[in-house]
Amino acid sequence: MDSDLVRRAEAYQEQADCRSRNEFVAAAMENYIAGLQGHAMEDALVKKLACAIEKAVDLEAVKISKGLFRYAVELNVIMQMMAQTLEFTPRSCANFAVRP
């Protein structure tokens, strides 16, 4: 091991409540392994969370799409009722055409 690493480990050995270097190294290895396992669990949780969010967003998108379709159909019905009530014909609507 690098001598600087050994010096830093000795500085933290007492703080870690370890009586020997071997005990400190064993505790450090356990923490490192636990960290690796934690990252693996975090990755799995992140993937599950992303999947759950994607499903929720997809469901909401479907609801919004259906709502917009119903709105468009209702708007079409209202426009047809107005056209019949006001007796609009294709010829009379030509007067309302937008001109540049």
C-alpha positions in Angstrom: 0.0 0.0 0.0 1.0 3.6 -0.5 2.6 5.1 2.6 0.3 8.1 2.4 -2.7 5.8 2.4 -1.3 4.0 5.4 -0.8 7.3 7.3 -4.4 8.5 6.5 -5.7 5.1 7.6 -3.8 5.4 10.9 -5.2 8.8 11.4 -8.8 7.5 11.2 -8.2 4.2 12.9 -8.9 5.6 16.4 -11.9 7.6 15.2 -13.3 4.4 13.7 -12.8 2.7 17.1 -10.5 0.0 15.7 -7.8 -1.5 17.9 -5.5 -2.6 15.0 -4.8 -2.0 11.3 -6.3 -5.4 10.5 -9.5 -4.5 12.2 -9.6 -1.1 10.4 -8.9 -2.7 7.1 -11.6 -5.3 7.7 -14.1 -2.6 8.6 -13.1 -0.5 5.6 -13.6 -3.6 3.3 -17.0 -4.3 4.8 -18.0 -0.7 4.2 -16.7 -0.7 0.7 -18.6 -4.0 -0.1 -21.8 -2.6 1.5 -21.4 0.5 -0.7 -21.1 -1.6 -3.8 -24.2 -3.6 -2.8 -26.0 -0.4 -2.0 -25.2 1.0 -5.5 -26.5 -2.2 -7.1 -29.7 -1.8 -5.0 -29.9 1.9 -5.9 -29.6 1.1 -9.6 -32.4 -1.5 -9.3 -34.6 1.0 -7.4 -33.9 3.7 -9.9 -34.9 1.4 -12.8 -38.1 0.4 -11.0 -38.9 4.0 -10.2 -38.3 5.1 -13.8 -40.5 2.3 -15.1 -43.3 3.2 -12.7 -43.1 6.9 -13.7 -43.2 6.0 -17.4 -46.3 3.9 -16.9 -48.0 6.7 -14.9 -47.1 9.2 -17.6 -48.4 6.9 -20.4 -51.7 6.4 -18.6 -52.1 10.2 -18.1 -51.2 10.8 -21.8 -53.9 8.4 -22.8 -56.4 10.1 -20.6 -55.5 13.5 -22.0 -55.7 12.2 -25.6 -59.1 10.8 -25.0 -60.3 14.0 -23.4 -59.0 16.1 -26.4 -60.7 13.7 -28.8 -64.0 14.1 -27.0 -63.5 17.9 -27.0 -62.9 17.9 -30.8 -66.0 15.8 -31.4 -68.2 18.0 -29.3 -66.7 21.1 -30.9 -67.5 19.7 -34.3 -71.1 18.9 -33.3 -71.5 22.5 -32.0 -70.1 24.0 -35.2 -72.5 21.9 -37.3 -75.4 23.0 -35.2 -74.4 26.6 -35.6 -74.0 26.2 -39.3 -77.4 24.7 -39.7 -79.1 27.2 -37.4 -77.6 30.2 -39.1 -78.1 28.5 -42.5 -74.5 28.6 -43.6 -73.7 27.1 -47.0 -70.4 26.5 -48.6 -71.1 29.5 -50.9 -72.0 31.9 -48.0 -68.9 30.8 -46.1 -66.7 31.8 -49.0 -67.4 35.4 -48.0 -65.6 34.7 -44.7 -62.5 33.3 -46.2 -59.3 34.7 -44.9 -57.5 36.7 -47.5 -53.8 37.8 -47.2 
